[in-house]
Amino acid sequence: MTARSRFPLAAVASALLISAASFPADDLIAAARAHPDSPELRQAIANAFPAPDLTKGLAAASHGPDFFFAVDTPGDPRIVIDENDPVPMASVAGTSLHYYIAQLTTGRTHNYHYDLAGSSFGGKENVPAYAPESYLEPGVPQGVLSGRLTHSSSIYAGMESNYWIYVPAGYDPGTPAAVMVWQDGEAQVERDGPSRTLNVIDNLTFHKQIPVIIHVFLSPGMSGGKRMRSIEYDTVSDTYARFLLAEILPEVAKKYSLRTDGYSRALAGESSGGICAFNAAWFMPDQFSRVISRVGSFTSIQWKTGQPDGGNDYPFKIRKEPKRNIRVWLQDGFNDLENQFGSWPLQNIQMANSLKYRGYDFHLSFGNNSHTRTAGFAESPAELIWLWRGYDPGKTSENFEIDPAEKSAPMYRVRVVNRL
């Protein structure tokens, strides 16, 4: 068996077809609409949620835009979703159970809590409302995820990193494929886990909304018992890009046929992984041209006195240094971090304005999320479709230009809303 045929891709992928799944939210909503005051609804709620979650106000179930919230408390609680006004909840007769059914915007996260006699109670932040593409459609074949692989680095001396390779069902060994490297890759590999990345890839590939891409899910490394994540990800230099080009991608290319043009290479990551993705493209735009940065840490984490550049300098580097031919999606929220390293929301807005000022092909998605991966996970289909839009396998380059609608839009502005 040759290196390129280690996994029987076509046979496995064509056999793995997914049927429609049942979701607790669907069952709860159906029970509430059919039997709003019945023992059936009471039992359905008890079966769906642990009792402590109900009494603490932490019980919620969702499927796409459909949400079912439940709380077990005396009185008349009202639910507050995002920045909206409190609304009353329905009650289950003869109990202290209350519930609320809502349809919420997909492709983003939502926050909720309860108002009970004027006091805030329970709730959660960063609850994802997944778009349809995050649930594997019936009839869409699954790709193949490798087992965990380990790489020993020479560029980062003594560092060992784990990674996984995901190959979509449409991969043809005779046709070199695009490649995308996901930082903190261990967070992406559970099919129905919080990221749902594998479902998104399969759906979008099947519907030809993205090209056939070999996905590399790469975890940060360890060296002598030391976590290397911040050194790899937050350092403003070309080291990580060289690590990918000289060590990781050649290992993947021993198994699968990869394209080598920067037009066909993308990177994605969250937090420090977000600035890491941008770092690689910034220093080597001829090798990596597409970037997704979620809650990106464009802050001073690895900056030190006397050091030329830190992540906090990027908004100004973008404005003053030669323009790179890259496409960038930025995602953040106004509840993101404020700490000794900087302000994540303000830095991401600064990044967006600088990219806009220089005419970059960019998009800023800005919500109410805190420092979480979940917001990026929720909008993953939109991110990937936007990032790979217009991709032509017959080309090896494209001059990325700012979208006309973005070009005519105003700069982002900050308004202080939590103080007089």
N, C-alpha and C positions, 0 to 999 in steps of 0.2 A: 504494500500500500504506500503510495507516495505521500509526501508531506501535505500536498494540497487536497488530498482526498481522505484525510484522517476521519472526518465525520461524514456519514452518508446523508448529506443535506437534503437532497431532493426527496428521498424516500421518507425520511423522518418528517420533514415539513409538510409534505402533501397529506400525510396520515393524521396530522394533529389539527383537526378542525374543532372549533369550540361551539358548543350549544349555548343557548340563552341561560343565564344564571338567575337565581332568585335572590332578591335583596330584601333585608328586613324592612327597610323604609317603605318599599312597595306594599308589603303585607300589612304593615301598621296603618298606612294611609287607607288602604282598601277596607280594613276592619273599622277604622274610625268613620269612614263614609257610609259603610253599610250598617254598622251597629254602634252608634256613638255612645249609647248609655248601657251597653250590654256587658255581661260577664266575659264575652269573647274578647272585647277590646281590653278589658282589665287584664285578662290573662295574656293577651298578646304583648302588652306593655311589660308585664312582669317577666315574660319569656325573653324579651329582646334586650332588657337592660339589667345589670346588677342593681340590687336594691340600694346600695350606697350611692351609686351614680344618680339615681332618682332623687334621693333625699338631699344630695349636695348640689343638685341642679346641673349635672354634667351629662345628662342623657340626651343624645341626639343621633339620628340615623339619616342617611341620605343616599340617593341614587340619582346622579346627574343633578338637575335643578330641584328635584323633589326632596324636601326636608321634613322630618317629623321630630319635634321637640317634646320632651315630657319631663315633668317635675312632680315630685310627691311632697307637698307642703300644705299646711293649713293656710287659710286666707285666700286672697284673690291675686295671685301673681300675674304680672304682665311681662311680656317678653320684649327685649330691646335687641334688635338686629342691626349691626353696623352702626351708622350714625342716625338711624331712624328713631321716631318717637315710640314710646312704649305702646303695645297693643294688648288687649285682653286675650286670655286663653280660654279654651273650652274645658269643662270639667267632666269627669266620669262620675255619674250619679252614685251616691252612697260611699264615696271614697274621697281622699284628699289628693287624688291624681288630677293633673291638668296637662293639656297637650295643645300643641299648635302646629298646623300644617302650613308650610310656606313653599313658594317657588322662588328660588334665588338664582342670580346670574351665575352661569357656569364660566369656567376658565379663570377663576380667581378664588381667594379665600374670603371667609366671612367671620365676624366676631359676634358673639351674643352673650347676654346676661339677663337676669330677671330683676324686675323692680317689685319689691314686696313692701307695701306700706311706706313707700318713699326711700327705702334702702336697697342698695345693690346686693344681689345675691347670685352665687353660682356663675355658670357660664364658661365659655372657652373662647380662645382666640385662634385665628388661623385655621378655621375649619374649611377644608377644600370642597368646592363644588366642581366636580370633574365634568369636562365636556364629553360628548358621546364618544369621541375618538380615544378616550382613556379606558374604555371598556372594549375588550376584543369582540369584534362583530362575529356573529355566526357565519361560518363559511370562509373566514379569513385564516389562512394557514399561519402557524407560528414559525418563527425562525428557530435557530439552534444556539443555545448558550453553552459555552465551554465550561468545563470545570475551572476551579481557581488555579491560576498559573502564577508562578513566582519569578521575578527577575532580580538579579544581582547587578548593581550598577558600578561602573568605574568612574563615571562623571561625578556622582555623589558617592565618594569612596565608602565602601562597606555597607551601603544602603540596600535593603531588600524591599521590593514592592510587590504586592499582589495585583493581579488584573484578570479580567474575564473578557472574552471575545464573543460578540453576538453577531450572528450571520442571518440576515433575513431570508425568507423563503425564496425570493426571486434571484438570489445570487447565482451567477454563472461563472465557474472557474476560468472560462475562456475569455471573460470580459473583465478587465480591471475595474474594481469598484471604488467609489468614493470612500472616505474614511472620516470618522468622527471620534474624538477622544473626550471622554467624560471624566472630569476630576472627581475625587471622592466616589469612585465608581462602585464601591460596595453598596451605596445607597440606591443604586439603580437596578439591581439584578433580580429582585423579588418581583415576580410578574404582577401580582395583585397587592403588593405592598404600597406604601404611601406614594411612591414615584409613579407607578404604572407605566414606566418608560417602555418596557417591552411591548405592552399592548399598543401604545401610541406608535411605535416604530412599525409594528406589523400592519396596523390599519392604514397608516399614511403611505407605506411602501406599496401595499396592495392596491390602493386607489391612485397610485402614481402622483401623490402630492409631494413626495420627496423621492429622490433617486434611490437606487439600491446602494446602501452604505454599510460598510463593515464598522461596527461600533466597538470601541475599546473602552471598557470600564476600568479605570486605573485608580488604585488606592494610593494615598501618600505612603511613603516608605518609613522604615525603621532602620536606625544605624546604631549599633552598640547599645540597644535598649532605649535610644532616644527617638522620640517622634520627630520626623523631618517635615511635617506638613507645612508649618509656617515658613521654614527656610526654603522649601521648594516653591511654595505658592505665593508668598507675600514679597519675596525679594524682587526688586525691579532690575532685572538683567536678562540676558539671553540664555542663561544656564538651563532652565527647564525646557526651553525650545530645543536646545541641542540634545538634551537627554531624550526627548521624544524622537528626534530625527535619527540620532546615532544608535539608540539602544532599543526603545520600545517598538517603534514602527518596523524596523528590520526583523524583529522577532515575529511580529504578526505577519509580515510579508513572507516568512518561511512557510506559512500554512495557507495563506490566501493571497489572491492577486489584487494588489492595491494600486490605485492611481498615485502618481508622485507629484502632480501639480498642485500648487497652493489653492487654486480655484476649487479643487475637489476635497479640500481638507477643512474640517471645522473642529471647534473646541467648545466645551460647555462646563460650567461649574457654579457652585454656590459659595457665597461668603469669600473666604480666601481662595477657594477654587474658582470664583468668578474673576477676581483680579488676575489669577494665574492664567486663565484662558486668554484674557486680554493681553497680558504680558507677552505670551508666546507669539500672538499675532502682531503685536506692536514691534517687537524686535525682528521678526522674520515674516513680514507680510507676503513675501513671495512663496512661503511655505505653508502658511495658515491664513486664510482670508475670511473665515466666518466665525463669529463669536457669540455665545450666549453667556451673559453674566447675570446671575441671580443674587440679589442682596450683596453685590460685590463689595469687597473690603478695600475701597480706594482711599485708604487711611494710612496712618504712620506706623503700622505694626512692626515692620522691619527697618524703619528709618532710624538712624542714629546721628548724633551730632558729628559733623564732618563728613558724612556719607553724601555722595552727590544727589541721589534721588530716592524717594520713598513713594509708596502708592498714593500718598496725599498730593504729590506733585503732578499727577497725570492730567488733571484738568488744564493745567498751565502748559505742560509739555504738548498736549494736543493743539493748543492755540498757537504755539510758537515754533514747534519743530515741523519738518517737512511732512506733508500729508501722506498717510499710508493708504494703500488701496485695500481696505477691509470693510466688512459689513458687521454691525454690532447691535445686538439686542440687549438692553439693560432692563432689569426688573428690580424694583425696590418698593418700600412702603413707608408712610410717614411715622409709623411706630417702630422703625428700626433703631439700631443701637446709637447711644451717645455715651462715650467713655473716654478714657485718657488718650486713645489713639485717634479720636475724631468723631465726626458725625456722619454716619452712613447715609441717612436720607439727603443731607445737604451735599455730600460729596457726589452722590449719584446724580443729583440734579445739576451740579456743576459739570459733571462728565457729559451729561446730555446737552447742556448749553454749549460746551466747548466743541463737541462733535457737530452740533448744528452750525455753530459759527464758522467752522471750516468746511462745511458742505459734505460731511460724511454721510454714508448710507446707514442710518441708525434708527432705532425705535426705543422709546422709554415707556415702560409699563409701570405705573406708580399707583399703589393701592393703599390700604390701611393696615397691611400686615406688619408684624414685628420681624425680628431677625430669625427667619425660618426658611427651610427648604420648601415647605409645603406650597407656598404661593407660586413658586416656579414650577413645581410639579403640576399644579392645577392648570397652568397656562401652557404646558409643554406642547400640545398640538399646534397652537397658534405660533409659538416660537419657532418650531421646526419648519412649518409651512412658510413662514416669512423668511427664515434664514436661507432656505434652499429654493426660494421662488425663482423661476426663470432659468434654473440650472439646465445646461445643455451639455450632454456627454460628448458631443462633437467638438467642444471648445476646451481650451486649457487656460483661458483667462477671460476676465470681464472687467471693464472699468466701472467700479461701483460709484454711483452718484446718489446724492440725496433725493428722496422722493419729492416730486413737485408739491404734493400736499403738505409735506413737512416743511419744505423750503418756504412756503407762503405763510406758515403758522408762526405765531409770536414765540419769543423766547419763554422758557419756563420762569415763573416768578413765585416767590415764597411769600405767604401771608401768615402772620402770627395770629392764631385763632384761640390759643389757650390762655391768653393774657389780655388785659385791657391796654 
